[in-house]
Amino acid sequence: MVVLNKIYTKTGDDGTTALGTGERRPKNDLRINAYGTVDETNAVVGLVRLHTSGSAPEVDLVLGRIQNDLFDLGADLATPETDQDLGYEPLRITDSQVTALETAIDDLNSELTPLRSFVLPGGSGASAHLHLARTVSRRAERLMVELAPNEKINPAAIRYMNRLSDYFFVASRFLNEKGEQDVLWVPGQNR
């Protein structure tokens, strides 16, 4: 159980932060950047939910689940895999969380017509914010992939982030009147 009694500890004043293993790392460490960007993704999902909470319950329900999953993912990344006994079982993203995202993507995508052009971010407020969430989640995924050759990263966590950006894209189209209000890219339009 998490108990947050005191918010500031002053332990990070030296430019380091603690991982779930107790190890301290610089705040600009690649692992810290990765889970910080996952946290940023979660904040953007919070903005999206300002638009979906009353108008799109099927999407809002999934977004609520995603926000919780993103905290799980942050915990996963904040606790590097190690042989040492931590005294607890680290939280890890699971294949079932990836599968749940795939199911949510398929459910929404089944109601959309195929694209004939790339989509520009825009349309409704919810869709524009979903595109922002998509790009931030892609950045988090890139950071995780960059970290992976040097440190062990849960493969399900990388798959989750990859599917998450896909979900945000499909949900953005769904919330643009099932693609009818999508803003399509017109190559070379302004030449």
Buried (B, 14 or more C-beta within 10 A) or exposed (E): EEEEEEEEEEEEEEEBBEBBBEBBBEEEBBBBBBBBBBBBBBEBBEBBBEBBEEEBEEBBEBBBBBBEBBEBBBBBBBBBEEEEEEEEEBBBBBEEBBEBBEEBBEEBBEEBEEEEEEBEBBBBBBBBBBBBBBBBBBBBBEBBBEBBEEEEBBEBBBBBBBBBBBBBBBBBBBBBEEBEEBBEEEEEEEE
